[in-house]
């Protein structure tokens, strides 16, 4: 069942999306029927619909109020193993027929690809469970404005050193995803997402710093209050005042929980089918081999209620399922679409469209109670709270990114650090993970606490 809260005149409820969903399902049926009528050997269609609003404020004034509603029907037609694709945002029968005609025309002139085609019928998510991803939310401009203004007002009042603001932002969106193909599978589910953020600017002497805080959840009841977000943003920004560089050295590094998902995101990219069949991954041919220390597991659960990466089926209609990605440090599976699976002589794992809620789980002996305990375990090193740049080479695993955070001595934070670069190699960094904290950040599709890496190069002053 769709999870809802008590409704009022301002709450967006499932029934308000139903007319749009009905039109999308009718358009999908029409597209599949048109493709069959034109003699296509197979066809598939997908539509992701979203609607909602975003409000931005700055210095206690409303800057922007944006209403969004978008979504187009994507249609892929197969003639044997040649395919063509087209899309239309007009869901009338006439427009859908034209889009199918264009997709079919492209398929007729496209070279055949032996790996192209729908995912196998027996892998479709027939009888999938209804995910709990939609929660009724107030999407009125008045409420959104109230949240952003309240957040920024508290942020500006916390400390005299907060002298300016890059603003506060509240957004609330809801929608649905529809997928169907000529195997007879048609699936859909609704979802929602809310967020609130703010970014203060603090000054001490001639030095200025800025940071931010945010809250995000599908269920608005799980959002942090505007006051809590404001105070967190102010605290993290004020803590950065007096930041300085450090001498170039090699030292342990803690990736804060808000950043740890980047490390595991790089891992996900390296074991994804597209990288593997193109031979552009530093983890090529590593299935069944130890990637992480033996105290670390990664488990995927696609049906966590309210999970930001939950889904009962992937973008090809393949049923998603709980699985071990890493067990005792060993890579148990690749992440494959049907196309990549055929390229590699394997079977799809239901990862068209990405991963589905990863839980990074350390053994008890390597799990610290909180970030403070992890700093004590590290003793001396760098706690990274911000990463800059995109210096990750997925072919070699070489890693180099700008960073900011805090220097730790004797297990205690000593001073803020900026203008440094951290560097290493992801294969070595994965193996050199020492421990994790239990400060799991729920705002990402990868649920991980802060991670301690034994040694990295730190380039500073």
C-alpha positions as CSV (number, residue, x, y, z in Angstrom):
1,X,0.0,0.0,0.0
2,X,1.0,3.6,-0.6
3,X,2.2,5.2,2.6
4,X,0.3,8.4,3.3
5,X,-0.1,10.8,6.2
6,X,-3.3,12.5,7.3
7,X,-4.5,14.5,4.3
8,X,-5.6,18.1,4.2
9,X,-6.5,20.5,1.4
10,X,-2.8,21.3,0.8
11,X,-1.5,17.7,0.8
12,X,-0.6,16.0,-2.5
13,X,-2.1,12.5,-2.2
14,X,-2.0,9.5,-4.6
15,X,-5.4,10.1,-6.0
16,X,-4.2,13.5,-7.3
17,X,-1.6,11.7,-9.5
18,X,-4.0,9.0,-10.7
19,X,-5.3,10.9,-13.8
20,X,-1.8,11.5,-15.0
21,X,-0.9,7.9,-14.3
22,X,-4.0,6.6,-16.2
23,X,-3.0,8.7,-19.2
24,X,0.6,7.4,-19.1
25,X,-0.6,3.8,-18.9
26,X,-3.0,4.4,-21.8
27,X,-0.2,6.0,-23.9
28,X,2.1,3.0,-23.1
29,X,-0.6,0.5,-24.2
30,X,-1.1,2.5,-27.4
31,X,2.6,2.6,-28.1
32,X,3.0,-1.2,-27.7
33,X,-0.1,-1.8,-29.8
34,X,1.2,0.5,-32.5
35,X,4.6,-1.2,-32.5
36,X,3.0,-4.6,-32.9
37,X,0.8,-3.3,-35.6
38,X,3.8,-2.1,-37.5
39,X,5.4,-5.5,-37.4
40,X,8.0,-4.9,-34.7
41,X,9.5,-8.0,-33.2
42,X,9.6,-6.4,-29.8
43,X,9.1,-3.0,-28.1
44,X,9.4,-1.3,-24.7
45,X,8.2,2.0,-23.2
46,X,9.1,4.0,-20.1
47,X,7.8,7.2,-18.6
48,X,9.0,9.0,-15.5
49,X,6.6,11.7,-14.4
50,X,7.5,14.3,-11.8
51,X,5.7,17.4,-10.4
52,X,6.2,19.7,-7.5
53,X,7.8,23.0,-6.5
54,X,11.0,24.6,-5.3
55,X,11.3,27.8,-3.3
56,X,14.6,29.7,-2.7
57,X,15.1,32.5,-0.3
58,X,18.0,34.7,0.5
59,X,18.4,37.2,3.3
60,X,14.9,36.7,4.4
61,X,13.4,37.4,1.0
62,X,11.9,35.0,-1.5
63,X,14.1,34.8,-4.6
64,X,12.4,32.1,-6.7
65,X,9.3,30.0,-6.7
66,X,9.4,27.3,-9.4
67,X,6.7,24.9,-10.3
68,X,7.8,21.8,-12.3
69,X,5.9,19.2,-14.2
70,X,7.6,17.0,-16.7
71,X,7.8,13.6,-18.2
72,X,7.9,12.1,-21.7
73,X,7.2,8.7,-23.0
74,X,10.3,6.9,-24.3
75,X,9.7,4.3,-27.0
76,X,12.1,1.7,-28.3
77,X,11.2,-0.5,-31.2
78,X,13.1,-3.7,-32.2
79,X,13.3,-5.3,-35.6
80,X,15.2,-8.4,-34.8
81,X,18.3,-7.0,-33.1
82,X,18.1,-3.6,-34.7
83,X,16.5,-1.0,-32.6
84,X,15.3,2.6,-32.8
85,X,14.1,5.0,-30.1
86,X,12.0,8.1,-30.0
87,X,10.1,10.0,-27.3
88,X,7.1,12.3,-27.0
89,X,5.8,14.5,-24.2
90,X,2.4,14.6,-26.0
91,X,0.5,11.5,-24.9
92,X,-2.3,11.8,-27.3
93,X,-2.9,8.7,-29.5
94,X,-1.8,10.6,-32.6
95,X,1.4,11.8,-31.1
96,X,2.2,8.4,-29.7
97,X,1.6,6.8,-33.2
98,X,4.0,9.3,-34.8
99,X,6.7,8.6,-32.2
100,X,6.4,4.8,-32.7
101,X,6.6,5.4,-36.5
102,X,9.8,7.4,-36.1
103,X,11.3,4.7,-33.7
104,X,10.4,2.0,-36.2
105,X,12.0,4.0,-39.1
106,X,15.2,4.3,-37.1
107,X,15.2,0.5,-36.4
108,X,14.8,-0.3,-40.0
109,X,18.1,1.5,-40.8
110,X,20.1,0.6,-37.7
111,X,22.8,-2.0,-37.9
112,X,21.9,-5.2,-35.9
113,X,23.6,-5.7,-32.6
114,X,23.7,-9.3,-31.4
115,X,23.3,-8.2,-27.7
116,X,20.3,-5.8,-28.2
117,X,16.8,-6.7,-27.1
118,X,14.5,-6.9,-24.2
119,X,15.5,-8.6,-21.0
120,X,14.3,-12.2,-20.8
121,X,10.6,-12.7,-20.1
122,X,11.2,-15.0,-17.2
123,X,13.1,-12.2,-15.4
124,X,10.2,-9.7,-15.5
125,X,8.8,-8.5,-12.2
126,X,5.4,-10.0,-12.6
127,X,3.5,-9.8,-9.3
128,X,5.9,-7.3,-7.8
129,X,5.2,-5.9,-4.4
130,X,3.9,-2.3,-4.0
131,X,6.8,-0.3,-2.7
132,X,6.3,2.2,0.2
133,X,7.8,5.2,-1.6
134,X,4.9,7.8,-1.7
135,X,4.1,10.0,1.2
136,X,1.5,12.8,1.1
137,X,3.2,16.2,1.4
138,X,2.2,19.8,1.5
139,X,3.2,21.2,-1.8
140,X,1.7,24.7,-1.4
141,X,3.9,27.7,-2.1
142,X,3.0,29.1,1.3
143,X,4.3,26.1,3.2
144,X,7.5,25.8,1.1
145,X,8.2,29.5,1.6
146,X,7.5,29.2,5.3
147,X,10.0,26.4,5.7
148,X,12.8,28.1,3.7
149,X,12.3,31.5,5.5
150,X,12.2,29.9,8.9
151,X,15.4,28.0,8.2
152,X,17.3,31.0,7.0
153,X,16.1,33.2,9.8
154,X,17.4,30.9,12.5
155,X,20.7,30.4,10.5
156,X,21.3,34.2,10.4
157,X,20.6,34.6,14.1
158,X,22.9,31.9,15.5
159,X,26.1,33.9,15.7
160,X,27.3,37.4,14.8
161,X,30.1,35.9,12.7
162,X,27.5,34.7,10.2
163,X,27.4,37.8,8.1
164,X,25.8,36.7,4.8
165,X,23.8,33.9,3.2
166,X,23.8,31.9,0.0
167,X,20.2,31.2,0.8
168,X,17.8,28.5,1.8
169,X,16.0,26.1,-0.5
170,X,12.9,23.9,0.0
171,X,11.6,21.5,-2.6
172,X,8.9,18.9,-2.7
173,X,8.2,16.6,-5.7
174,X,6.2,13.6,-6.3
175,X,5.5,11.4,-9.4
176,X,5.5,7.9,-10.8
177,X,7.5,5.6,-13.0
178,X,5.8,3.4,-15.7
179,X,7.5,0.7,-17.7
180,X,6.1,-1.8,-20.1
181,X,7.2,-4.1,-22.9
182,X,6.0,-6.6,-25.4
183,X,6.6,-9.5,-23.0
184,X,3.3,-8.5,-21.5
185,X,4.8,-6.8,-18.5
186,X,3.5,-3.4,-17.3
187,X,4.6,-2.0,-14.0
188,X,4.3,1.3,-12.2
189,X,4.9,2.8,-8.8
190,X,4.5,6.3,-7.2
191,X,7.2,8.1,-5.2
192,X,7.8,11.4,-3.5
193,X,10.8,13.4,-2.2
194,X,11.3,16.5,0.0
195,X,14.4,18.4,0.9
196,X,15.4,21.5,2.8
197,X,18.9,23.1,2.8
198,X,20.7,26.3,3.7
199,X,24.2,27.8,3.2
200,X,25.5,30.5,5.6
201,X,28.6,32.6,5.1
202,X,30.7,33.3,8.2
203,X,33.5,35.9,8.6
204,X,36.3,36.2,11.2
205,X,38.9,38.9,10.6
206,X,39.4,39.1,6.8
207,X,38.7,35.4,6.3
208,X,35.3,34.1,5.1
209,X,34.0,30.5,5.0
210,X,30.8,28.9,3.9
211,X,29.3,25.4,4.4
212,X,25.8,24.0,4.3
213,X,23.4,21.5,5.8
214,X,20.4,19.7,4.4
215,X,17.7,17.2,5.1
216,X,16.1,14.9,2.6
217,X,13.5,12.2,2.8
218,X,10.6,10.7,0.9
219,X,8.4,11.0,4.0
220,X,8.1,14.7,5.1
221,X,7.7,13.5,8.7
222,X,11.3,12.3,8.6
223,X,12.8,15.7,7.6
224,X,14.8,17.6,10.2
225,X,13.2,20.8,11.4
226,X,14.1,24.1,9.8
227,X,15.8,25.1,13.1
228,X,17.8,21.9,13.2
229,X,19.1,22.3,9.6
230,X,19.9,26.0,10.3
231,X,21.9,25.2,13.5
232,X,23.8,22.4,11.8
233,X,24.7,24.6,8.8
234,X,25.8,27.4,11.2
235,X,27.9,25.0,13.3
236,X,29.7,23.5,10.4
237,X,30.4,26.9,8.8
238,X,31.7,28.4,12.0
239,X,33.9,25.4,12.6
240,X,35.7,26.1,9.3
241,X,36.8,29.6,10.3
242,X,40.6,29.8,10.7
243,X,41.1,27.0,8.2
244,X,44.6,26.6,6.9
245,X,46.7,24.2,4.8
246,X,49.1,21.6,6.2
247,X,52.5,20.4,5.0
248,X,52.5,17.7,2.4
249,X,52.5,14.3,4.1
250,X,51.1,10.8,4.2
251,X,48.6,10.1,6.9
252,X,45.3,8.2,7.7
253,X,42.2,9.8,6.3
254,X,38.6,9.6,7.5
255,X,35.9,10.2,4.9
256,X,32.9,11.7,6.7
257,X,29.6,9.7,6.3
258,X,28.3,12.4,4.1
259,X,31.1,11.7,1.7
260,X,31.6,7.9,2.1
261,X,29.0,7.2,-0.5
262,X,31.4,8.7,-3.1
263,X,33.9,5.9,-2.4
264,X,31.4,3.2,-2.7
265,X,29.9,5.0,-5.7
266,X,33.2,4.7,-7.5
267,X,33.2,1.0,-6.6
268,X,29.7,0.6,-8.1
269,X,30.9,2.2,-11.3
270,X,33.9,-0.1,-11.5
271,X,31.7,-3.2,-11.2
272,X,29.0,-2.0,-13.6
273,X,28.6,-3.9,-16.8
274,X,29.2,-0.9,-19.1
275,X,32.7,-0.4,-17.6
276,X,33.5,-4.1,-17.7
277,X,32.6,-5.0,-21.2
278,X,34.4,-1.8,-22.5
279,X,37.4,-2.9,-20.4
280,X,37.5,0.5,-18.8
281,X,37.4,-0.6,-15.1
282,X,40.2,-1.0,-12.5
283,X,38.2,-4.0,-11.2
284,X,38.1,-5.9,-14.5
285,X,38.0,-9.7,-13.8
286,X,37.8,-9.3,-10.1
287,X,34.6,-11.3,-9.5
288,X,35.1,-13.7,-6.6
289,X,38.2,-11.8,-5.4
290,X,38.7,-9.8,-2.2
291,X,38.2,-6.1,-2.8
292,X,37.7,-4.9,0.7
293,X,39.0,-6.2,4.1
294,X,37.3,-9.4,5.3
295,X,35.4,-7.4,8.0
296,X,33.2,-5.6,5.5
297,X,30.0,-6.6,3.8
298,X,27.8,-4.7,1.3
299,X,24.2,-5.8,1.1
300,X,21.6,-4.5,-1.4
301,X,17.9,-4.2,-0.4
302,X,15.7,-2.8,-3.1
303,X,12.5,-2.7,-1.0
304,X,13.4,-0.6,2.0
305,X,10.2,1.5,2.8
306,X,11.0,5.1,2.0
307,X,14.4,4.1,0.7
308,X,15.9,6.7,-1.7
309,X,17.0,4.0,-4.1
310,X,14.2,1.5,-3.6
311,X,12.5,0.0,-6.6
312,X,10.5,-3.2,-7.2
313,X,11.9,-3.5,-10.8
314,X,14.7,-1.9,-12.8
315,X,14.5,0.2,-15.9
316,X,14.0,-3.0,-18.0
317,X,11.2,-4.4,-15.9
318,X,13.6,-7.0,-14.3
319,X,12.6,-7.9,-10.8
320,X,15.0,-6.4,-8.2
321,X,16.1,-8.6,-5.3
322,X,18.1,-8.5,-2.1
323,X,21.6,-9.7,-2.7
324,X,25.1,-9.6,-1.3
325,X,27.3,-7.4,-3.3
326,X,30.3,-8.0,-1.1
327,X,30.6,-10.7,1.6
328,X,33.7,-10.9,3.9
329,X,35.4,-8.4,1.6
330,X,34.9,-10.6,-1.5
331,X,33.1,-9.3,-4.7
332,X,30.0,-11.5,-5.1
333,X,28.4,-10.0,-8.2
334,X,28.7,-7.5,-11.0
335,X,26.0,-4.9,-11.7
336,X,24.5,-5.8,-15.1
337,X,21.9,-4.7,-17.5
338,X,20.6,-7.2,-20.0
339,X,22.8,-5.7,-22.8
340,X,26.0,-5.8,-20.6
341,X,25.2,-9.3,-19.5
342,X,25.0,-10.5,-23.0
343,X,28.3,-8.8,-23.8
344,X,29.9,-10.6,-20.9
345,X,28.1,-14.0,-21.4
346,X,26.3,-13.6,-18.1
347,X,22.7,-12.8,-16.8
348,X,21.3,-9.4,-15.9
349,X,21.3,-8.6,-12.2
350,X,18.4,-6.1,-12.5
351,X,20.6,-3.0,-12.3
352,X,19.4,-1.1,-15.4
353,X,19.1,2.4,-13.9
354,X,21.5,1.9,-11.0
355,X,21.9,0.4,-7.6
356,X,19.1,-0.3,-5.1
357,X,19.9,0.7,-1.5
358,X,23.3,-0.5,-0.4
359,X,24.0,-1.1,3.3
360,X,27.7,-1.1,4.1
361,X,28.0,-3.3,7.1
362,X,31.3,-3.7,9.1
363,X,31.8,-6.5,11.6
364,X,31.4,-5.4,15.2
365,X,35.2,-5.4,15.8
366,X,35.6,-2.7,13.2
367,X,32.5,-0.6,14.0
368,X,33.1,2.4,16.2
369,X,30.2,4.0,18.2
370,X,30.5,7.4,16.6
371,X,32.7,9.7,14.6
372,X,34.5,10.8,17.8
373,X,35.5,7.2,18.5
374,X,36.7,6.7,14.9
375,X,38.9,9.8,15.3
376,X,40.3,8.3,18.5
377,X,41.1,5.1,16.6
378,X,42.8,7.1,13.9
379,X,44.9,9.1,16.4
380,X,46.5,11.4,13.9
381,X,45.3,12.3,10.5
382,X,42.8,14.2,8.3
383,X,39.0,14.1,8.8
384,X,37.6,15.0,5.3
385,X,34.3,16.8,5.3
386,X,34.3,18.2,1.8
387,X,35.6,16.9,-1.6
388,X,36.1,19.0,-4.7
389,X,36.8,18.1,-8.3
390,X,36.3,14.8,-10.2
391,X,39.8,13.3,-10.1
392,X,38.9,9.6,-10.3
393,X,40.4,7.5,-13.1
394,X,38.0,4.5,-13.5
395,X,40.5,2.7,-15.7
396,X,43.4,2.7,-13.3
397,X,41.7,3.5,-10.0
398,X,43.9,6.5,-9.4
399,X,42.2,9.0,-7.1
400,X,43.1,12.6,-6.5
401,X,40.6,15.2,-5.2
402,X,40.6,18.6,-3.5
403,X,39.6,18.3,0.1
404,X,38.8,20.3,3.3
405,X,38.1,19.1,6.8
406,X,39.9,19.0,10.1
407,X,43.3,17.9,11.4
408,X,43.3,15.3,14.2
409,X,46.0,14.8,16.8
410,X,45.8,12.4,19.7
411,X,42.3,11.5,18.6
412,X,41.0,15.0,18.9
413,X,40.2,17.6,16.3
414,X,42.8,20.4,16.4
415,X,42.0,22.9,13.6
416,X,40.2,23.2,10.3
417,X,42.0,22.4,7.1
418,X,41.5,23.7,3.6
419,X,43.4,23.9,0.2
420,X,44.7,20.4,0.3
421,X,44.6,17.5,-2.1
422,X,44.2,13.8,-1.1
423,X,45.5,11.1,-3.4
424,X,45.8,7.4,-3.6
425,X,44.6,4.4,-5.6
426,X,41.1,3.1,-5.1
427,X,42.1,-0.6,-5.1
428,X,44.6,0.2,-2.3
429,X,42.2,2.5,-0.5
430,X,39.5,-0.2,-0.4
431,X,42.0,-2.7,1.0
432,X,43.3,-0.2,3.5
433,X,39.9,0.6,5.1
434,X,40.5,0.2,8.8
435,X,37.1,0.8,10.5
436,X,33.8,2.6,10.2
437,X,31.6,4.7,12.5
438,X,27.9,4.0,13.1
439,X,26.9,7.5,11.9
440,X,25.1,6.2,8.8
441,X,23.8,9.0,6.6
442,X,20.3,8.1,5.4
443,X,20.3,10.7,2.6
444,X,21.9,8.5,0.0
445,X,21.4,5.3,-1.9
446,X,24.5,4.0,-0.2
447,X,24.0,3.7,3.5
448,X,27.4,4.0,5.1
449,X,29.0,5.5,8.2
450,X,32.3,7.5,8.2
451,X,35.2,5.4,6.8
452,X,38.8,5.4,8.1
453,X,41.5,4.7,5.4
454,X,44.9,3.7,6.7
455,X,47.1,5.9,4.6
456,X,46.8,8.5,1.8
457,X,49.0,11.2,0.3
458,X,48.0,14.6,1.4
459,X,49.4,17.5,-0.7
460,X,49.3,20.8,1.2
461,X,51.5,23.9,1.6
